[in-house]
Amino acid sequence: MPLISFDAAGTLVQVSEPVAVTYARYASGHDVQVEAAALQSAFRAVWGRLPTPLWPEGQAAPDDDRSWWRHLVEEVFAQAIGRPLPQTVIGPLFEALYTHFAQPEAWTVYDDVRPALSDLVRDHALCVLSNFDCRLRTILAGHGLDRFFQHIILSSEVGASKPHPRMFATTLRMLNAQAEMSLHVGDDPRCDIAGAQAAGWHTFPVVRPESGLDLLVEKIRAGTFWLA
């Protein structure tokens, strides 16, 4: 049976409100006043320069990448405000944000997702392949999406993040699949598309609205992808 793997954030689900708005709202609740625009600029800069976690082969992140997320949040606020926040402030603020983004209500499902998964699961092995941590399982289950997938493969458990080849090799091993019979679907040109192609997979780039999961199903059913 052909394999289709899906990225999660930006492909299956998206945040219910902009990340910077959420950061600003929670910061205000901790007596930190900062504009969402400044946080948005800082988040993009920090996200772009902060190396993703990489652990030795066979070793998962010992804390489910929690410390990496804390470092990200600390750096974002330090850049947005112009100085590091005291640990007595950033500690509780990080915990509140970390818990928030674990809640299914913090995320919404794209309209094209459920119809596409319902169609494809009939004759394909489906899985999630995501640069995320264990919170993703709660998020997907909360939206009833977990039932479509044979496995949810997380970077925090693999010890590497897409586009690292270990992510794709782990997926093939877990699903007992071959790269030439596998298709990866995602919205990130480097992590999803280039990473999968380097591993020998077929790819489908998600660029909504012109290239969503409805178009993916249409192409598969039309035989555009030979693995259909």
CYANA upper distance limits for C-alpha pairs under 8 A (distance plus 0.5 A):
  1 MET  CA    123 ASP  CA      7.41
  1 MET  CA    124 HIS  CA      6.18
  1 MET  CA    125 ALA  CA      6.78
  2 PRO  CA    123 ASP  CA      8.31
  2 PRO  CA    124 HIS  CA      5.77
  2 PRO  CA    125 ALA  CA      6.63
  2 PRO  CA    177 ALA  CA      8.14
  2 PRO  CA    181 MET  CA      5.86
  2 PRO  CA    182 SER  CA      6.45
  2 PRO  CA    227 LEU  CA      6.69
  2 PRO  CA    228 ALA  CA      7.64
  3 LEU  CA    124 HIS  CA      6.26
  3 LEU  CA    125 ALA  CA      5.22
  3 LEU  CA    126 LEU  CA      6.44
  3 LEU  CA    127 CYS  CA      8.30
  3 LEU  CA    175 LEU  CA      8.37
  3 LEU  CA    177 ALA  CA      7.33
  3 LEU  CA    181 MET  CA      6.96
  3 LEU  CA    182 SER  CA      5.14
  3 LEU  CA    183 LEU  CA      6.72
  4 ILE  CA    124 HIS  CA      7.26
  4 ILE  CA    125 ALA  CA      6.73
  4 ILE  CA    126 LEU  CA      5.54
  4 ILE  CA    127 CYS  CA      7.05
  4 ILE  CA    182 SER  CA      6.30
  4 ILE  CA    183 LEU  CA      5.26
  4 ILE  CA    184 HIS  CA      6.25
  4 ILE  CA    185 VAL  CA      7.80
  5 SER  CA    126 LEU  CA      6.25
  5 SER  CA    127 CYS  CA      5.26
  5 SER  CA    128 VAL  CA      5.81
  5 SER  CA    129 LEU  CA      6.44
  5 SER  CA    182 SER  CA      8.21
  5 SER  CA    183 LEU  CA      6.81
  5 SER  CA    184 HIS  CA      5.30
  5 SER  CA    185 VAL  CA      6.62
  6 PHE  CA     11 THR  CA      7.69
  6 PHE  CA     12 LEU  CA      8.03
  6 PHE  CA    126 LEU  CA      8.25
  6 PHE  CA    127 CYS  CA      6.83
  6 PHE  CA    128 VAL  CA      5.24
  6 PHE  CA    129 LEU  CA      6.17
  6 PHE  CA    130 SER  CA      8.08
  6 PHE  CA    184 HIS  CA      6.45
  6 PHE  CA    185 VAL  CA      5.34
  6 PHE  CA    186 GLY  CA      6.59
  7 ASP  CA     11 THR  CA      6.22
  7 ASP  CA     12 LEU  CA      7.49
  7 ASP  CA    128 VAL  CA      6.42
  7 ASP  CA    129 LEU  CA      5.74
  7 ASP  CA    130 SER  CA      5.58
  7 ASP  CA    131 ASN  CA      8.44
  7 ASP  CA    184 HIS  CA      8.26
  7 ASP  CA    185 VAL  CA      6.71
  7 ASP  CA    186 GLY  CA      5.44
  7 ASP  CA    187 ASP  CA      7.99
  7 ASP  CA    192 ASP  CA      7.82
  8 ALA  CA     12 LEU  CA      5.42
  8 ALA  CA     13 VAL  CA      6.54
  8 ALA  CA    128 VAL  CA      7.20
  8 ALA  CA    129 LEU  CA      7.71
  8 ALA  CA    130 SER  CA      6.20
  8 ALA  CA    186 GLY  CA      8.27
  9 ALA  CA     13 VAL  CA      5.61
  9 ALA  CA     14 GLN  CA      6.04
  9 ALA  CA     15 VAL  CA      8.45
  9 ALA  CA    130 SER  CA      8.28
 10 GLY  CA     14 GLN  CA      5.91
 10 GLY  CA    186 GLY  CA      8.10
 10 GLY  CA    187 ASP  CA      6.61
 11 THR  CA    110 TYR  CA      8.26
 11 THR  CA    185 VAL  CA      8.18
 11 THR  CA    186 GLY  CA      6.15
 11 THR  CA    187 ASP  CA      6.41
 11 THR  CA    206 VAL  CA      7.20
 12 LEU  CA    109 VAL  CA      6.54
 12 LEU  CA    110 TYR  CA      6.59
 12 LEU  CA    113 VAL  CA      6.58
 13 VAL  CA    107 TRP  CA      6.77
 13 VAL  CA    108 THR  CA      5.99
 13 VAL  CA    109 VAL  CA      4.95
 13 VAL  CA    110 TYR  CA      6.34
 14 GLN  CA    107 TRP  CA      5.96
 14 GLN  CA    108 THR  CA      5.96
 14 GLN  CA    109 VAL  CA      7.02
 14 GLN  CA    110 TYR  CA      7.77
 15 VAL  CA     19 VAL  CA      7.62
 15 VAL  CA    106 ALA  CA      6.38
 15 VAL  CA    107 TRP  CA      4.85
 15 VAL  CA    108 THR  CA      6.66
 16 SER  CA    105 GLU  CA      7.94
 16 SER  CA    106 ALA  CA      5.82
 16 SER  CA    107 TRP  CA      5.27
 16 SER  CA    108 THR  CA      6.04
 17 GLU  CA     21 VAL  CA      7.26
 17 GLU  CA     22 THR  CA      7.30
 17 GLU  CA    106 ALA  CA      8.14
 18 PRO  CA     22 THR  CA      7.02
 19 VAL  CA     23 TYR  CA      6.68
 19 VAL  CA     40 GLN  CA      7.99
 20 ALA  CA     24 ALA  CA      6.60
 20 ALA  CA     36 ALA  CA      5.52
 20 ALA  CA     37 ALA  CA      7.60
 20 ALA  CA     39 LEU  CA      5.83
 20 ALA  CA     40 GLN  CA      5.46
 20 ALA  CA     43 PHE  CA      8.10
 21 VAL  CA     25 ARG  CA      6.60
 21 VAL  CA     36 ALA  CA      5.77
 22 THR  CA     26 TYR  CA      6.70
 23 TYR  CA     27 ALA  CA      6.47
 23 TYR  CA     36 ALA  CA      7.92
 23 TYR  CA     39 LEU  CA      7.89
 23 TYR  CA     97 LEU  CA      7.73
 24 ALA  CA     28 SER  CA      6.65
 24 ALA  CA     33 GLN  CA      7.81
 24 ALA  CA     34 VAL  CA      6.55
 24 ALA  CA     35 GLU  CA      6.91
 24 ALA  CA     36 ALA  CA      5.99
 24 ALA  CA     39 LEU  CA      7.85
 25 ARG  CA     29 GLY  CA      7.11
 26 TYR  CA     30 HIS  CA      7.12
 26 TYR  CA     93 LEU  CA      7.45
 26 TYR  CA     96 ALA  CA      7.87
 26 TYR  CA     97 LEU  CA      7.60
 27 ALA  CA     31 ASP  CA      6.92
 27 ALA  CA     32 VAL  CA      5.42
 27 ALA  CA     33 GLN  CA      7.04
 27 ALA  CA     34 VAL  CA      7.90
 27 ALA  CA     93 LEU  CA      7.14
 28 SER  CA     32 VAL  CA      5.44
 28 SER  CA     33 GLN  CA      5.87
 28 SER  CA     34 VAL  CA      8.12
 30 HIS  CA     89 VAL  CA      7.56
 30 HIS  CA     93 LEU  CA      7.12
 34 VAL  CA     38 ALA  CA      7.66
 34 VAL  CA     39 LEU  CA      7.88
 34 VAL  CA     80 ALA  CA      7.86
 34 VAL  CA     81 ILE  CA      7.27
 35 GLU  CA     39 LEU  CA      7.01
 36 ALA  CA     40 GLN  CA      6.52
 37 ALA  CA     41 SER  CA      6.82
 38 ALA  CA     42 ALA  CA      6.65
 38 ALA  CA     80 ALA  CA      5.69
 38 ALA  CA     81 ILE  CA      8.40
 39 LEU  CA     43 PHE  CA      6.35
 39 LEU  CA     76 VAL  CA      7.14
 39 LEU  CA     77 PHE  CA      7.40
 39 LEU  CA     80 ALA  CA      5.82
 40 GLN  CA     44 ARG  CA      6.81
 41 SER  CA     45 ALA  CA      6.85
 41 SER  CA     80 ALA  CA      8.15
 42 ALA  CA     46 VAL  CA      6.53
 42 ALA  CA     76 VAL  CA      5.74
 42 ALA  CA     77 PHE  CA      8.00
 42 ALA  CA     79 GLN  CA      6.29
 42 ALA  CA     80 ALA  CA      6.01
 43 PHE  CA     47 TRP  CA      6.30
 43 PHE  CA     76 VAL  CA      5.85
 44 ARG  CA     48 GLY  CA      6.58
 45 ALA  CA     49 ARG  CA      6.93
 46 VAL  CA     50 LEU  CA      6.27
 46 VAL  CA     72 LEU  CA      7.38
 46 VAL  CA     75 GLU  CA      7.20
 46 VAL  CA     76 VAL  CA      6.73
 47 TRP  CA     72 LEU  CA      7.82
 50 LEU  CA     72 LEU  CA      8.00
 52 THR  CA    160 ALA  CA      8.33
 52 THR  CA    161 SER  CA      7.25
 53 PRO  CA     61 ALA  CA      8.38
 53 PRO  CA     65 ASP  CA      7.96
 53 PRO  CA     68 TRP  CA      7.79
 53 PRO  CA    159 GLY  CA      7.60
 53 PRO  CA    160 ALA  CA      6.82
 53 PRO  CA    161 SER  CA      7.62
 54 LEU  CA    159 GLY  CA      6.09
 54 LEU  CA    160 ALA  CA      5.29
 54 LEU  CA    161 SER  CA      7.73
 55 TRP  CA     59 GLN  CA      6.45
 55 TRP  CA     60 ALA  CA      7.20
 55 TRP  CA     61 ALA  CA      7.23
 55 TRP  CA    159 GLY  CA      5.32
 55 TRP  CA    160 ALA  CA      6.87
 56 PRO  CA    159 GLY  CA      7.50
 57 GLU  CA    159 GLY  CA      7.71
 58 GLY  CA    158 VAL  CA      7.62
 58 GLY  CA    159 GLY  CA      7.77
 59 GLN  CA    157 GLU  CA      8.21
 59 GLN  CA    158 VAL  CA      7.53
 59 GLN  CA    159 GLY  CA      6.28
 60 ALA  CA     64 ASP  CA      8.03
 60 ALA  CA    156 SER  CA      6.49
 60 ALA  CA    157 GLU  CA      5.02
 60 ALA  CA    158 VAL  CA      5.96
 60 ALA  CA    159 GLY  CA      4.94
 61 ALA  CA     65 ASP  CA      6.19
 61 ALA  CA    156 SER  CA      5.82
 61 ALA  CA    157 GLU  CA      6.74
 61 ALA  CA    158 VAL  CA      8.37
 61 ALA  CA    159 GLY  CA      6.10
 63 ASP  CA     67 SER  CA      7.42
 64 ASP  CA    133 ASP  CA      6.40
 64 ASP  CA    134 CYS  CA      7.41
 64 ASP  CA    156 SER  CA      5.78
 64 ASP  CA    157 GLU  CA      7.55
 65 ASP  CA     69 TRP  CA      7.03
 65 ASP  CA    133 ASP  CA      7.22
 65 ASP  CA    156 SER  CA      6.30
 66 ARG  CA     70 ARG  CA      6.81
 67 SER  CA     71 HIS  CA      6.67
 68 TRP  CA     72 LEU  CA      6.78
 69 TRP  CA     73 VAL  CA      6.75
 70 ARG  CA     74 GLU  CA      6.61
 70 ARG  CA     94 PHE  CA      6.82
 71 HIS  CA     75 GLU  CA      6.64
 72 LEU  CA     76 VAL  CA      6.63
 73 VAL  CA     77 PHE  CA      6.80
 73 VAL  CA     94 PHE  CA      7.19
 74 GLU  CA     78 ALA  CA      6.60
 74 GLU  CA     84 PRO  CA      7.62
 74 GLU  CA     85 LEU  CA      7.94
 74 GLU  CA     90 ILE  CA      7.24
 74 GLU  CA     94 PHE  CA      8.47
 75 GLU  CA     79 GLN  CA      6.59
 75 GLU  CA     84 PRO  CA      8.09
 76 VAL  CA     80 ALA  CA      6.59
 77 PHE  CA     81 ILE  CA      6.38
 77 PHE  CA     82 GLY  CA      8.45
 77 PHE  CA     83 ARG  CA      8.39
 77 PHE  CA     84 PRO  CA      7.49
 77 PHE  CA     85 LEU  CA      7.71
 78 ALA  CA     82 GLY  CA      5.98
 78 ALA  CA     83 ARG  CA      5.22
 78 ALA  CA     84 PRO  CA      4.79
 78 ALA  CA     85 LEU  CA      6.92
 79 GLN  CA     83 ARG  CA      7.20
 79 GLN  CA     84 PRO  CA      8.29
 85 LEU  CA     89 VAL  CA      6.84
 85 LEU  CA     90 ILE  CA      6.33
 86 PRO  CA     90 ILE  CA      6.66
 87 GLN  CA     91 GLY  CA      6.01
 88 THR  CA     92 PRO  CA      7.59
 89 VAL  CA     93 LEU  CA      6.72
 90 ILE  CA     94 PHE  CA      6.29
 91 GLY  CA     95 GLU  CA      6.86
 92 PRO  CA     96 ALA  CA      6.72
 93 LEU  CA     97 LEU  CA      6.82
 94 PHE  CA     98 TYR  CA      6.44
 95 GLU  CA     99 THR  CA      6.60
 96 ALA  CA    100 HIS  CA      6.60
 97 LEU  CA    101 PHE  CA      6.83
 98 TYR  CA    102 ALA  CA      7.06
 99 THR  CA    103 GLN  CA      7.40
100 HIS  CA    106 ALA  CA      7.11
101 PHE  CA    106 ALA  CA      6.27
101 PHE  CA    107 TRP  CA      8.30
101 PHE  CA    135 ARG  CA      8.43
102 ALA  CA    106 ALA  CA      7.99
102 ALA  CA    135 ARG  CA      5.62
102 ALA  CA    136 LEU  CA      7.68
102 ALA  CA    138 THR  CA      7.46
102 ALA  CA    139 ILE  CA      6.99
103 GLN  CA    107 TRP  CA      8.05
103 GLN  CA    138 THR  CA      7.78
103 GLN  CA    139 ILE  CA      6.65
104 PRO  CA    108 THR  CA      8.27
104 PRO  CA    138 THR  CA      7.40
104 PRO  CA    139 ILE  CA      4.88
104 PRO  CA    140 LEU  CA      7.74
104 PRO  CA    142 GLY  CA      5.82
104 PRO  CA    143 HIS  CA      7.16
107 TRP  CA    139 ILE  CA      7.98
109 VAL  CA    113 VAL  CA      7.38
109 VAL  CA    143 HIS  CA      8.05
112 ASP  CA    116 ALA  CA      6.74
112 ASP  CA    212 GLY  CA      7.46
112 ASP  CA    213 LEU  CA      6.24
112 ASP  CA    214 ASP  CA      6.40
113 VAL  CA    117 LEU  CA      6.61
113 VAL  CA    213 LEU  CA      6.84
113 VAL  CA    214 ASP  CA      8.47
114 ARG  CA    118 SER  CA      6.47
114 ARG  CA    145 LEU  CA      8.12
115 PRO  CA    119 ASP  CA      6.82
115 PRO  CA    214 ASP  CA      8.35
116 ALA  CA    120 LEU  CA      6.63
116 ALA  CA    213 LEU  CA      6.47
116 ALA  CA    214 ASP  CA      6.60
116 ALA  CA    216 LEU  CA      8.48
116 ALA  CA    217 VAL  CA      6.71
117 LEU  CA    121 VAL  CA      6.27
117 LEU  CA    148 PHE  CA      7.15
118 SER  CA    122 ARG  CA      7.69
118 SER  CA    148 PHE  CA      7.98
119 ASP  CA    217 VAL  CA      8.07
120 LEU  CA    124 HIS  CA      6.34
120 LEU  CA    126 LEU  CA      8.41
120 LEU  CA    217 VAL  CA      7.67
121 VAL  CA    125 ALA  CA      7.01
121 VAL  CA    126 LEU  CA      6.94
121 VAL  CA    148 PHE  CA      6.98
125 ALA  CA    149 PHE  CA      8.04
125 ALA  CA    150 GLN  CA      7.41
125 ALA  CA    175 LEU  CA      8.46
126 LEU  CA    148 PHE  CA      7.28
126 LEU  CA    149 PHE  CA      5.50
126 LEU  CA    150 GLN  CA      6.53
126 LEU  CA    151 HIS  CA      8.11
127 CYS  CA    148 PHE  CA      8.34
127 CYS  CA    149 PHE  CA      5.18
127 CYS  CA    150 GLN  CA      6.04
127 CYS  CA    151 HIS  CA      5.49
127 CYS  CA    152 ILE  CA      6.26
127 CYS  CA    153 ILE  CA      7.95
128 VAL  CA    149 PHE  CA      7.33
128 VAL  CA    151 HIS  CA      6.98
128 VAL  CA    152 ILE  CA      5.16
128 VAL  CA    153 ILE  CA      6.34
129 LEU  CA    152 ILE  CA      6.85
129 LEU  CA    153 ILE  CA      5.43
129 LEU  CA    154 LEU  CA      6.75
129 LEU  CA    167 MET  CA      8.12
129 LEU  CA    171 THR  CA      8.05
130 SER  CA    152 ILE  CA      8.34
130 SER  CA    153 ILE  CA      6.86
130 SER  CA    154 LEU  CA      5.74
130 SER  CA    155 SER  CA      6.79
130 SER  CA    161 SER  CA      8.44
130 SER  CA    162 LYS  CA      8.17
131 ASN  CA    154 LEU  CA      6.48
131 ASN  CA    155 SER  CA      5.33
131 ASN  CA    156 SER  CA      7.90
131 ASN  CA    161 SER  CA      6.01
131 ASN  CA    162 LYS  CA      6.96
132 PHE  CA    136 LEU  CA      7.09
132 PHE  CA    154 LEU  CA      6.12
132 PHE  CA    155 SER  CA      6.29
132 PHE  CA    156 SER  CA      6.92
133 ASP  CA    154 LEU  CA      6.36
133 ASP  CA    155 SER  CA      7.16
133 ASP  CA    156 SER  CA      5.64
133 ASP  CA    157 GLU  CA      7.91
134 CYS  CA    138 THR  CA      8.04
134 CYS  CA    154 LEU  CA      7.71
134 CYS  CA    156 SER  CA      8.06
135 ARG  CA    139 ILE  CA      6.94
136 LEU  CA    140 LEU  CA      6.58
137 ARG  CA    141 ALA  CA      6.50
137 ARG  CA    146 ASP  CA      7.86
137 ARG  CA    152 ILE  CA      7.88
138 THR  CA    142 GLY  CA      6.41
139 ILE  CA    143 HIS  CA      7.08
140 LEU  CA    144 GLY  CA      6.72
140 LEU  CA    145 LEU  CA      5.60
140 LEU  CA    146 ASP  CA      5.89
141 ALA  CA    145 LEU  CA      6.29
141 ALA  CA    146 ASP  CA      5.57
141 ALA  CA    147 ARG  CA      8.23
145 LEU  CA    149 PHE  CA      8.19
151 HIS  CA    174 MET  CA      8.43
151 HIS  CA    175 LEU  CA      8.35
153 ILE  CA    157 GLU  CA      7.99
153 ILE  CA    158 VAL  CA      8.04
153 ILE  CA    171 THR  CA      7.50
154 LEU  CA    158 VAL  CA      6.78
155 SER  CA    159 GLY  CA      6.22
155 SER  CA    160 ALA  CA      5.80
155 SER  CA    161 SER  CA      5.42
155 SER  CA    162 LYS  CA      8.02
155 SER  CA    167 MET  CA      7.55
156 SER  CA    160 ALA  CA      7.46
156 SER  CA    161 SER  CA      8.28
158 VAL  CA    166 ARG  CA      8.00
158 VAL  CA    167 MET  CA      7.13
158 VAL  CA    170 THR  CA      7.96
160 ALA  CA    164 HIS  CA      6.82
160 ALA  CA    166 ARG  CA      7.15
160 ALA  CA    167 MET  CA      7.04
161 SER  CA    167 MET  CA      6.98
162 LYS  CA    167 MET  CA      6.59
162 LYS  CA    168 PHE  CA      8.45
162 LYS  CA    191 CYS  CA      5.36
162 LYS  CA    192 ASP  CA      7.17
162 LYS  CA    195 GLY  CA      6.89
163 PRO  CA    167 MET  CA      7.93
163 PRO  CA    190 ARG  CA      7.23
163 PRO  CA    191 CYS  CA      4.76
163 PRO  CA    192 ASP  CA      6.96
163 PRO  CA    194 ALA  CA      7.63
163 PRO  CA    195 GLY  CA      4.61
163 PRO  CA    196 ALA  CA      7.65
164 HIS  CA    168 PHE  CA      8.17
164 HIS  CA    195 GLY  CA      7.24
165 PRO  CA    169 ALA  CA      6.66
165 PRO  CA    195 GLY  CA      7.47
165 PRO  CA    196 ALA  CA      8.48
165 PRO  CA    198 ALA  CA      8.31
165 PRO  CA    199 ALA  CA      6.76
166 ARG  CA    170 THR  CA      6.37
167 MET  CA    171 THR  CA      6.87
168 PHE  CA    172 LEU  CA      6.86
168 PHE  CA    196 ALA  CA      7.44
168 PHE  CA    199 ALA  CA      7.26
169 ALA  CA    173 ARG  CA      6.78
169 ALA  CA    199 ALA  CA      8.34
170 THR  CA    174 MET  CA      6.60
171 THR  CA    175 LEU  CA      6.55
172 LEU  CA    176 ASN  CA      6.06
172 LEU  CA    177 ALA  CA      5.28
172 LEU  CA    178 GLN  CA      6.66
172 LEU  CA    179 ALA  CA      7.50
173 ARG  CA    177 ALA  CA      7.16
177 ALA  CA    181 MET  CA      7.59
177 ALA  CA    182 SER  CA      7.68
178 GLN  CA    182 SER  CA      6.91
179 ALA  CA    183 LEU  CA      8.41
179 ALA  CA    199 ALA  CA      7.68
179 ALA  CA    200 GLY  CA      6.10
179 ALA  CA    201 TRP  CA      5.46
179 ALA  CA    202 HIS  CA      8.32
180 GLU  CA    200 GLY  CA      6.94
180 GLU  CA    201 TRP  CA      6.25
180 GLU  CA    202 HIS  CA      7.54
181 MET  CA    201 TRP  CA      7.96
181 MET  CA    202 HIS  CA      8.31
181 MET  CA    227 LEU  CA      6.27
182 SER  CA    201 TRP  CA      6.08
182 SER  CA    202 HIS  CA      6.61
182 SER  CA    227 LEU  CA      8.04
183 LEU  CA    201 TRP  CA      6.22
183 LEU  CA    202 HIS  CA      4.99
183 LEU  CA    203 THR  CA      5.73
183 LEU  CA    204 PHE  CA      7.73
184 HIS  CA    192 ASP  CA      7.68
184 HIS  CA    193 ILE  CA      7.99
184 HIS  CA    196 ALA  CA      6.97
184 HIS  CA    201 TRP  CA      7.36
184 HIS  CA    202 HIS  CA      6.85
184 HIS  CA    203 THR  CA      5.35
184 HIS  CA    204 PHE  CA      6.81
185 VAL  CA    192 ASP  CA      7.64
185 VAL  CA    193 ILE  CA      8.21
185 VAL  CA    203 THR  CA      6.43
185 VAL  CA    204 PHE  CA      5.35
185 VAL  CA    205 PRO  CA      6.52
185 VAL  CA    206 VAL  CA      7.31
186 GLY  CA    192 ASP  CA      5.83
186 GLY  CA    193 ILE  CA      7.34
186 GLY  CA    204 PHE  CA      7.24
186 GLY  CA    205 PRO  CA      5.96
186 GLY  CA    206 VAL  CA      5.96
187 ASP  CA    192 ASP  CA      7.21
187 ASP  CA    193 ILE  CA      8.30
187 ASP  CA    205 PRO  CA      6.12
187 ASP  CA    206 VAL  CA      5.12
187 ASP  CA    207 VAL  CA      6.82
188 ASP  CA    192 ASP  CA      5.66
188 ASP  CA    193 ILE  CA      7.09
188 ASP  CA    205 PRO  CA      8.14
189 PRO  CA    193 ILE  CA      5.46
189 PRO  CA    194 ALA  CA      6.60
189 PRO  CA    205 PRO  CA      7.82
190 ARG  CA    194 ALA  CA      5.41
190 ARG  CA    195 GLY  CA      6.75
191 CYS  CA    195 GLY  CA      5.77
191 CYS  CA    196 ALA  CA      8.33
192 ASP  CA    196 ALA  CA      6.40
192 ASP  CA    205 PRO  CA      8.46
193 ILE  CA    197 GLN  CA      6.59
193 ILE  CA    203 THR  CA      6.50
193 ILE  CA    204 PHE  CA      7.81
193 ILE  CA    205 PRO  CA      6.98
194 ALA  CA    198 ALA  CA      6.55
195 GLY  CA    199 ALA  CA      6.97
196 ALA  CA    200 GLY  CA      6.97
196 ALA  CA    201 TRP  CA      5.76
196 ALA  CA    202 HIS  CA      7.67
196 ALA  CA    203 THR  CA      7.22
197 GLN  CA    201 TRP  CA      5.60
197 GLN  CA    202 HIS  CA      6.91
197 GLN  CA    203 THR  CA      7.24
204 PHE  CA    216 LEU  CA      7.71
205 PRO  CA    211 SER  CA      7.81
206 VAL  CA    211 SER  CA      5.92
206 VAL  CA    212 GLY  CA      5.96
206 VAL  CA    213 LEU  CA      7.83
207 VAL  CA    211 SER  CA      5.35
207 VAL  CA    212 GLY  CA      6.78
208 ARG  CA    212 GLY  CA      5.68
211 SER  CA    215 LEU  CA      6.43
211 SER  CA    216 LEU  CA      8.07
212 GLY  CA    216 LEU  CA      7.12
213 LEU  CA    217 VAL  CA      6.79
214 ASP  CA    218 GLU  CA      6.78
215 LEU  CA    219 LYS  CA      6.60
216 LEU  CA    220 ILE  CA      6.68
217 VAL  CA    221 ARG  CA      6.54
218 GLU  CA    222 ALA  CA      6.57
219 LYS  CA    223 GLY  CA      6.72
219 LYS  CA    224 THR  CA      5.58
219 LYS  CA    225 PHE  CA      7.25
220 ILE  CA    224 THR  CA      6.21
220 ILE  CA    225 PHE  CA      6.04
220 ILE  CA    228 ALA  CA      6.01
221 ARG  CA    228 ALA  CA      7.41
223 GLY  CA    227 LEU  CA      8.45
223 GLY  CA    228 ALA  CA      6.48
224 THR  CA    228 ALA  CA      8.43
